[in-house]
Amino acid sequence: MKWIIVLAMFLSLCAYGDDDHHRFPMDLHDLGLTKQQHRVVEEAMKEYQYSNRRYHHQREKDQDALNALFLSPSFDSESFRAKSLEREKASIEIRARLLERLHSILTPEQKRRYVHHLEEWDSD
């Protein structure tokens, strides 16, 4: 029972610094994780949190570059598109790495339950 509380607290920390479109659900107790699964999920979430913080730091720098493109005398839409796509790809990659790790350890039933969490995440 303690690990459920620890996991919920950890997941809430993972959302720190994240934008509203990329928050993970805070409570995964309904998945019925084993101790080994819990350990892997915890490691995956730590990696996600670290990568996500780095991403947001870089995103601020990228936003400055996008702002500079807009403020320049002539707008380079191709550069704007390329930099914006690069930024979105980085976010998707972070999420994909986490989901890949979770996918490899969850049972088919746990995956079905987790889909509900993904739907909540994407609707926020």
Sequence and secondary structure as in RCSB ss.txt:
>XXXX:A:sequence
MKWIIVLAMFLSLCAYGDDDHHRFPMDLHDLGLTKQQHRVVEEAMKEYQYSNRRYHHQREKDQDALNALFLSPSF
DSESFRAKSLEREKASIEIRARLLERLHSILTPEQKRRYVHHLEEWDSD
>XXXX:A:secstr
 HHHHHHHHHHHHHTTT  GGG   S  GGG   HHHHHHHHHHHHHHHHHHHHHHHHHHHHHHHHHHHHHSSS 
 HHHHHHHHHHHHHHHHHHHHHHHHHHHHHS HHHHHHHHHHHHHHHH 
